[in-house]
């Protein structure tokens, strides 16, 4: 008897293109707030320690707002859609950016503005990621790794554009670019199709669990989160003072743009090849490779003596942070219950960009002011090494739990 083949899955390219545009705009906004943040705040009269405190406030606000937002979304899931959350955060970010551009504020005012940037820019990302998961779950497959690749391309392009703008029009032009791109991000979100309700899986799979429940019942996931904190403390120490790292090896604004573009280019291979790679390797192993690659990247950056060597060090971004973001979305769907996916993605964002950013900013500011750039990079390498050990332990726990579960099913 002739076997009837299944109909080929139809790919909604229109949806994927629009989602890729949303990711691209988000990463342009992120680049505009990160690449020249130290130079911008120094130009406004702040010391390295003061800059560290301001950025710590930003990431601390991101952590707190994630808990508050996820609680509100859980309670009002039938009334609040993912798109509404993205609209609100993008609109608020645009208002704060405009005010910060127009008014040269003191220490407290600047700290409040950056805290709001943490709530809005860092806070919106897990909801943009969750949007892809929801579309796919509803039968409209979104190729997240390709969309994230579009974000990497845009980071590279934006770094060159921002560097040119700073060189031509001054450091304040960064805020103009940020405002324009936040508004474009909002426009892209408006163009997205209606997202399936956030309570859809709750009806089928049970009640959304608390954070405490996830920590207690999924120790491998918990250790992964702790390792993510270490990884992003180190990454924050590296990225915050990249302008000083480039200056140390004899570069200026154009060279900083080239280094940031190299970072973005080297994120592209994992974004494009992740789906294929995930079929050959367990997602947990891919995440472990990403933290090891981050360690190598930081060590090579520490010993770089020229702009060329510095760019070469960023090659390890291929399996570093870029791979982490692509793998973490898939990891959540593999590691924790379906009804907790949005909360699980929010926790990753809280620990990586939030807690990692808070501690990394405070440490980098103090170490930079007291001991200089070399000691800052050495501390960065040491912290990510601790993260490697923790992630390895979490990976073993998760894999052993998975084996026991399979054995029970076979019995």
Secondary structure, DSSP 8 states (H G I E B T S, - for coil): ------------HHHHHHHHHHHHHHHHHHHHHHTTHHHHHHHTT--HHHHHHHHHHHHHHHHHHHHHHHHHHHHTTTT--HHHHHHHHHHHHHHHHHHHHHS---HHHHHHHHHHHIIIIIHHHHHHHHHHHHHHHTT----HHHHHHHHHHHHHHHHHHHHHHHHHH-TTHHHHHHHHHHHHHHHHHHHS-----TTHHHHHH-----HHHHHHH-HHHHHHHHHHHHHHHHHHHHHHTHHHHHHHTT--HHHHHHHHHHHHHHHHHHHHHHHHHHHHS-HHHHHHHHHHHHHHHHHHHHH--SHHHHHHHGGGGGGTHHHHHHHHHHHHHHHS-GGGHHHHHHHHHIIIIIIHHHHHHHHHHHHHHHH-HHHHHHHHHHHHHHHHHHHHHHHHHHHHHHHHHHHHHH-
